[in-house]
Amino acid sequence: MTFLTVIRRNDRMRRLGKALEKKAKAGLYSLAARNRLAPRPVSAATLDGVERILLVRPNFRLGNALISARLIEAFAHGRPDITVDYLGTDTTQSLFKGMPLGHYHALSRSMLLRPWRLVALWLALRRRHYDLVIQVADSSFTGWLCTQLSGARQSVGKRGKLASSYHWVMNEPCRHAYDLPASIATPLQLPCKAAPWLQIDAEERFRAARLLHGIAEHGAAPVGVFIGGHLDKRLPLAFWQALFTALNARRLPFLVLAGPEEQDACLALAPHLGDWGTAAPLMPLRDFAACISLLPRLITPDTGPMHMAAALGIPVIALLNVETSQRFAPRGAQDRVLLYPTAAEVAECAMRETQRSPAPGLAQSA
């Protein structure tokens, strides 16, 4: 594990970084806003004469990447004549496998220490000769900078403090995070679903099915339980211990999922798995997503895997630890959203949903 990764995964450093980033953005935005254009509202005319587009969303959060990806599908279905490129991050790049993209540009955290690589990225953008660049969300100053330096003939961004730096601006407000792609696609007259997007191929599903066959012990596909979370969205170990006990009491098979940052927690929770719990091994990101695609439902805080499940149509029991997470909660007919739940309430909800829609056998889920 690199020194940079250690710092990135430290909660105190994350909070300090967020505070410093917020102050830095305020100053940089005030300078950036001095660039004066006369932006027009986005409309179907925005795409007149456009053959190549760059979507900009360099965010390292899995959920934000999956939410933005839906815009790729909107262009593929509504304007297949336009080549779409995407500027994202290296850690989320694998999520875009199988999507109809011309090229994926990857921003890396290491570019902060190696600025010549960032300059090389900007030069690569300019060589693509974009007709239009769309900054999907205005929460990233890096995204705004890449938008401005892309060399595109025209740009699209949100109405707000940086509106004067774009040629076209989006007016549609977003009350829910899943509405973001549609707020861009609708005025462009492109059909767009209000949900994250992720593609899993048959080979990936086969590998995931083989894994589940190898570790499941009770025949039926187990309920997934993801124990991770970001900062205040994370639930304490005591909660997961109580939930595992409650699921065992109800004889409900469950599969514990975790990422690299939760491996210490996995070790601490191993003695509490009981007879009905199984811990999944650490997996590459796409294998992890394929495994989720075969589960009957997923219990999870507001996390990237929550959005993976929503993208794959897997029912979610969302455990929200902060009220602001309601803006990101899945909205499917079979999704259940619990705010500040107890372990007993979560187990009871999981049992009730399982009785209502029994989990298929592993052979059927494959």
N, C-alpha and C positions, 0 to 999 in steps of 0.2 A: 504494500500500500504506500503510495507516494505521500510526501509531506503535504502537498496541496490537497490531497484527498482527505487526510486526517483533519486538516483545518476545516474543510468544507463540511465534514460530517459532525463537527463539534457544535452543539446547540448554542453555546455562548457566542462562538464566532459567527454563527448564522444570524443571530439576533443583532450583533454588532454590525455585521455586514449589511443587513437590511436597513438599520438606522442610518449608516453612513451613505448607503446608496440613495436613500430618500432625500437626504440633504444635498447630495451631489446633483441629483436629478433636478431639484428645484432651481439650482443655479444655472445648470446647463440648459434647461428648458427656457429660462428667461432670456438667455443669449440666442438660442435657436429661433425663438419667436420673432426676432428682429428681421428675419428673412420674409419679405412681404410679397405674396402672390395674391391673386384675386380668385380664390377657389370657387368652383361651381359644384352644385349637388350632384352626386353620382347618379347616373341614369344609363339607359341602354346605349346612349350616344357615347358613353365613356369607352366602349369597346369598338367604336368605329375605326377601321383600319388597323386594328391590333392583331398581330400574329404571334407574339411571344410575350408572356407575362411572367413576372417574378412575384411570388408570395413570400412575404417576410414575417417570420415569427421565430426568432432565435431564443427560445425559452427552454430551459433544461427540465421543466416539469413534464412528466409523461402525459398528464391529463390535458395540459394546454396544447401539446403537440397533437393529440388525438382529436381534440375539439376542432382545431384549425384544419386538420386533414379533410374534414367534410367538405371544405371549399374546393379541394382538388376534385372530388367526385362531382361537385356541382358543375365545374367547368368541363369535365370529361363528358358528362351527359348533355349539358346545355349548349356548349360550344366546343365540340371535338376538333374543330379546325384550328383552335388556338393551342400552341405549345405552352405548357405550364411548368415552370421551374419552382423550386422551393428552397428558401434559406432557413435552415433550422440549426440544430446542434448535433454534435457528434454522439452524444449519449442517447439521443432519441431517433437517430437516423434509421436504425433497424426497424422501427415501427412503420416506416413508409415503404417497406418491401412490398412489391406487387401492385403498387399504386401507379396510375397513369401519369408519370412525371417525365419531363424531358431530362432534367438534371437536378440533383440534390446538392446544395452547397452546405457544408457543415462548419459551423462556428464552434470553437473549442475554448474552454477556460484557459488552456495553456497559452492561448494567443495573447493573454494579458502579460505573460512573461516573455513572449516571443512576438513582439509587435510586427516584425517583418512578415510573419505568417498572416496577420490580419490585413496588411497592405496587399499581400499576394491574393487574398480572398477578394478584396475590393477590385483589384485588377481583373480577376477572373469574371466577376460580375459584369464589368464594363465590356469585356470581350464578347459577352452573349448578346449585346445590342438589344436590350429590352424595349418594347414599345410602351409597356406599362408596368409599374411596380406598385404593389398593394401592401401597405403595412397593416397586417391583419389585426393587431392590437397595439395601442400606443403606450403600453406599460413599460416598454424597454427603450432606454435611450440608445442602446447599441443597435436595436432594430431601426430606430429613426435614422441614425447615422448611416447605416447600411443602405437604407432607402434613398437617402440623399446622395450617396456616393455610387449608387448602382449604375449611373449613366443612362437611366431610362428616359425616354422622351417625356413621359408624363407620370404623375404619381397620385396615389389615392391614400387618404388617411382619415382619421376620425376628426369630427368637428370638436374643437377644444383649444387648448392653449397653443398647440402647434399647427392649427388649421391653415395659417397663412403660409406654411412651408409646403403645402400640397397644391396640386392643380385641381383635384377633385376631392370632395369631402363627403363622408357618410353621415346621414342625419338620424338614422334609426337607433333609438336607445335599446339597450339590452338589459332586461331585468334578470335574466338567467344566463349563465355562461354558455349553455348549449345553443342559445339564440345568436351568438356572435357570427358564425358563418352565414346564416340566413340574412342577417342585417346587412351583409355585404352583397350577397347573391341576389336578394329580392329586387333592389333597385336596378340591378344589371339584367333583370328578367331571366334569371337562372333558377331552376327548381333546386331546392336545397332542404334536406332534412335537418331538424334541430336535435342532433345527437352526434356523439363522437363517431369516428370511422376507423376501422382496423380490418385488414385482410389477413386471414390465416389460410394457408393452402392445405391440400389433402395430405401431403407428406408430413407436415408439421402436426396435423391432427392425429395421424397414425402413430407418430413417436410419442405424443402425449397420451394416447390411449394405451399404448404398451407400458408406459410408466405407471399409469393408474392401475392397470392390471397387476403390476408387480408389487405395489405397495398397499393397495386396499385389501382389507381383511373381511369385509362383511357383505360382499356381493354387489350391493347397490352403490351407485356413484355417490361419494361423500359430499357433504356440504363443505365448501371452501371457507376458510377463516384466514384472512390476511391480518397480521398483527402489527404492521408498520404504521407510519404516520409522520407528518411533518410538523415539528414544533408543537404548537398548542393543539393540533388535531390528533396527536398521539394519545393513546390510552395507556394507563399504567399496567405494569405486570400483574398487579393484584386483580385487576379487572379480568384479564385473560385467564388467570388461574381460576377465578370464580366461574367464568363462562365455560371453561373446559369441564369443570366439575358438574355444572348444570347440564351440559350436553350429554355427559356420561350418564347422569341420573335418568335422562330421557332415552338412553340407548340410541342416540342419533349419531351415525358415523360422520366424522368430520376430518378434513385434511387441512393441516396448518401450513400456510404459505408465508414465505418471507423473502426479502431481498438481502443484498450484501450488508446493509446497515442494521439488519435485525438479527444477525447470527448470534450475538451474545444473548439476546432475549430468547432465542430458540433454545439455547442450552439451558437457560434458567427455567424454561417452561416444560422441558422434556419430561420431568418426573410427574407432571400433572396431566399428561395425555390420557392416561387411563386405558381402559379396554377398547374404547370407541374412537380414540383419536390417533392420527398418524401424521408424522411430520414429513413434508415433501423435501427432497434435496434442493440445494441451491441450483438454480437453472439459469441459462442464458435468457435474455429478455423475451425473445420470440417463443422459446419453448415454454416459458412461464405463461405467456398469453395463450398459447395453444392449450395448455393444461386448464386454464380458466374456461376456455371455450367448451369443454366437455363436462363441466360441473353443473349440477342442477340449480345452484344458486351460490352467491358469495356473500359472506359476512365481512364487512370491512369498514374502517373509518373513511374519511374523505381523503382518498389517496389516488395515485395513478392507476392501481389495479381496479379501483371502483369504476373509473372511466373505461378501462379495458373491457370490463364486464358489460357496461352499458353499450359500448360499441359492438360487442359480439352478441347482444341480445340475451345475456344471461341475467336472470333476476338478481337483484341486489338487496341486501338488508344493510342499509347505510347507517353507521353509528356516528352521529355528529356530536363533536365535543365543543364546538364553537358555533354561534348562531350564524355567522357569515358563511358557513359551509352550506347553508340552505340554498344559496345561489348556485351551488355546483352539484347538488344532489340529483341523482337520476330520476327520470319522470315516467318510466315505463309502467304499464298497467300492473305488472307483477312486482314492481319495486316497492320496498317498504323503507321509510325514512324515520329513524328514531333519534330524537334530540335528547342528549344527556341520559341515555338509557342505563338501567342496571343490568348486570349480567343475567339475572333471572328473566327480565323482560326480553332480552335478546334471545335467550334459549327458548322461551315460550313462543316468540314470534317465529323462530326457525322451525320449531315443531309444528306449529299451526300451518305454516306454508308447506311443509313437507307432507302433511296429511291431506292438504288441499290439492297439491300437485306432487304425487309421490315421485321420488328420484328413480330414473330408469336404471336397469342393470348396466354394468360396465360394458357388456357386449353391445347393448342397444345404444349407449352413449357414444361408442366408437363409430 
